[in-house]
Amino acid sequence: MSDIEFCPECEAPVIGFGDDIRCTNCGMTFGEMVDVIGDDFLDGLGGDDEVQADEMDELGDNDYDSDL
């Protein structure tokens, strides 16, 4: 399944896999979609965001024992 499910231009479904996708309505390609959406949007989808050390501390502060 693609990271982008709907065309950012016309909101039609897209077909294909990875970076070889195309809009079923207007024919926009993956590269054109990235130009419209921006790389920041795709960072979270591709799994290339790193969890910073301070974020790990925040995650560790949760007290799950109290939920039992």
FENLIN-V597264 format. One line per field, one symbol per residue. phi: phi as a letter, one per 40 degrees, with the letter a starting at -180 (. if undefined). psi: psi as a letter, one per 40 degrees, with the letter a starting at -180 (. if undefined). burial: b if it has 9 or more other C-alpha atoms within 8 Angstrom, else e. A space follows every 50 residues. Layout:
phi->???
psi->???
burial->???
This chain:
phi->.ccbcbcccbgccbbhbfcbbaccbcgccddcccccchccccdcccgccc ccdcccccccccbccccc
psi->iidhdihedeeiiiiaibegiihedeehiddddddddidddedddeeehi hidddddddeehgddee.
burial->ebeeebbeeeebbbbbeeeebbbbeeebbbeebbeeeeeeebbbeeeeee eeeeebeeeeeeeeeeee
